Amino acid sequence: MKISVIGGGVVGLCVATVLAERGQEVTLFERAEAPSPASCSWWAGGMLAPWCEGESAEEPVVRLGRDAISWWSERVGGVVLNGSLVVAPPRDTADLRRFARMTECHEAVDCERIAELEPDLAGRFRQGLFFAGEGHLDPRRALADLVARLQGLGVDLRFGTEVLPQDAPGDRVVDCRGLGAAADVPDLRGVKGEMLVLHAPDISLSRPVRLLHPRIPLYVVPRGEGVFMVGATMIESGERWRITARSMMELLGSAYTLTPAFAEAEILETGVDARPAFPDNLPRLLRDGRILRANGTYRHGYLLSPALAQQAADLLLHPETEPEFFHGHNRQRRSA
């Protein structure tokens, strides 16, 4: 089967990878010249943390997200499997207890164990939770590695080429444009996220650390060589370009709460984008003639894209099946 994939973010690259690995003839179209800041995937935290996400996410995120850890480990470099650490200031221990009740596969840790896991946090927190089975990756490296893998699989990569799904060649088309497909996908909305990239060479962390906060839970993800990604806000908005002063102050303030050493950090980048999401915050597959729309990974792009891609391939190659994320035929929007 000849299949066109529209969109070169994490969903499109995963869909193209799964289809090519199953022996299909795939052409991928992406309007940008390469994976870039224009893609929401560029700004992701890259945490492979299904059990932590169980605190607020739906059950499929935990169940299917567990398989994403091995999927990524087998296909891209730089996947680190050092677990995740969740901490809270003494005033927020109630939030930590609630987090523990809502999640599983964790170990309660005291200040000594926290210092053993992350020496630079010694004496900062009395208790926390350690999720030993989790991991993280560098999204930008992962995107580049998937592109290289697709080249090795013989996929026709057409970066710098904008094509609408209805105009794409092939027997089938998979629309993976994220919010770019909002006009064609009912109920899709944007959830704005803001993040920072900091350079703090005097700080060393071995794993993502989540700091519980009543309003903005913070996570800090090490990128190596003293670089850290700090995120991320969740605002019900499709705006994609502007970080607010309030959000920046809160992200920096939370990083300072984690360790005052972040006060001397250099701000390398600020990032803003809007994640595509449906009302239930779970992905959907929608059939629209020869077009299959794969969308709505919300804040779980790297955690759920492998499962969404595999279900999309199942549906394309076995149309009689109904994968978990399949929502039937696309209903066209009614004009207001």
Secondary structure as the mmCIF struct_conf table of DSSP 4:
data_model
#
loop_
_struct_conf.conf_type_id
_struct_conf.id
_struct_conf.beg_label_comp_id
_struct_conf.beg_label_asym_id
_struct_conf.beg_label_seq_id
_struct_conf.end_label_comp_id
_struct_conf.end_label_asym_id
_struct_conf.end_label_seq_id
STRN STRN1 LYS A 2 ILE A 6
BEND BEND1 GLY A 9 GLY A 9
HELX_RH_AL_P HELX_RH_AL_P1 VAL A 10 GLU A 21
TURN_TY1_P TURN_TY1_P1 ARG A 22 GLY A 23
STRN STRN2 GLU A 25 GLU A 30
BEND BEND2 ARG A 31 PRO A 35
TURN_TY1_P TURN_TY1_P2 PRO A 37 ALA A 38
BEND BEND3 SER A 39 SER A 39
HELX_RH_3T_P HELX_RH_3T_P1 CYS A 40 TRP A 43
STRN STRN3 MET A 47 LEU A 48
HELX_RH_AL_P HELX_RH_AL_P2 PRO A 50 GLU A 53
TURN_TY1_P TURN_TY1_P3 GLY A 54 SER A 56
BEND BEND4 ALA A 57 ALA A 57
HELX_RH_AL_P HELX_RH_AL_P3 GLU A 59 SER A 73
TURN_TY1_P TURN_TY1_P4 GLU A 74 ARG A 75
BEND BEND5 VAL A 76 GLY A 77
STRN STRN4 VAL A 80 VAL A 80
STRN STRN5 SER A 84 VAL A 87
HELX_RH_3T_P HELX_RH_3T_P2 PRO A 90 ASP A 92
HELX_RH_AL_P HELX_RH_AL_P4 THR A 93 MET A 102
BEND BEND6 CYS A 105 CYS A 105
STRN STRN6 GLU A 107 ASP A 110
HELX_RH_AL_P HELX_RH_AL_P5 CYS A 111 LEU A 117
HELX_RH_3T_P HELX_RH_3T_P3 PRO A 119 LEU A 121
TURN_TY1_P TURN_TY1_P5 ALA A 122 ARG A 124
BEND BEND7 ARG A 126 ARG A 126
STRN STRN7 GLN A 127 PHE A 131
TURN_TY1_P TURN_TY1_P6 ALA A 132 GLY A 133
STRN STRN8 GLY A 135 HIS A 136
HELX_RH_AL_P HELX_RH_AL_P6 PRO A 139 GLY A 152
TURN_TY1_P TURN_TY1_P7 LEU A 153 GLY A 154
STRN STRN9 ASP A 156 PHE A 159
TURN_TY1_P TURN_TY1_P8 GLY A 160 GLY A 160
HELX_RH_3T_P HELX_RH_3T_P4 PRO A 165 ASP A 167
BEND BEND8 GLY A 170 ASP A 171
STRN STRN10 ARG A 172 ASP A 175
HELX_RH_3T_P HELX_RH_3T_P5 GLY A 178 ASP A 184
BEND BEND9 VAL A 185 VAL A 185
TURN_TY1_P TURN_TY1_P9 PRO A 186 ASP A 187
STRN STRN11 ARG A 189 HIS A 199
TURN_TY1_P TURN_TY1_P10 PRO A 201 ASP A 202
BEND BEND10 SER A 206 ARG A 207
STRN STRN12 VAL A 209 LEU A 211
BEND BEND11 PRO A 214 ARG A 215
STRN STRN13 LEU A 218 GLY A 224
TURN_TY1_P TURN_TY1_P11 GLU A 225 GLY A 226
STRN STRN14 VAL A 227 GLY A 231
STRN STRN15 ILE A 235 ILE A 235
BEND BEND12 GLU A 236 GLU A 236
BEND BEND13 TRP A 241 TRP A 241
HELX_RH_AL_P HELX_RH_AL_P7 ALA A 245 LEU A 258
HELX_RH_3T_P HELX_RH_3T_P6 PRO A 260 GLU A 264
STRN STRN16 GLU A 266 ALA A 277
TURN_TY1_P TURN_TY1_P12 PRO A 279 ASP A 280
BEND BEND14 ASN A 281 LEU A 282
STRN STRN17 ARG A 284 ASP A 288
TURN_TY1_P TURN_TY1_P13 GLY A 289 ARG A 290
STRN STRN18 ILE A 291 ASN A 295
TURN_TY1_P TURN_TY1_P14 TYR A 298 ARG A 299
HELX_RH_AL_P HELX_RH_AL_P8 GLY A 301 LEU A 317
TURN_TY1_P TURN_TY1_P15 PRO A 319 GLU A 320
TURN_TY1_P TURN_TY1_P16 GLU A 324 PHE A 325
STRN STRN19 PHE A 326 HIS A 329
HELX_LH_PP_P HELX_LH_PP_P1 ASN A 330 SER A 335
#
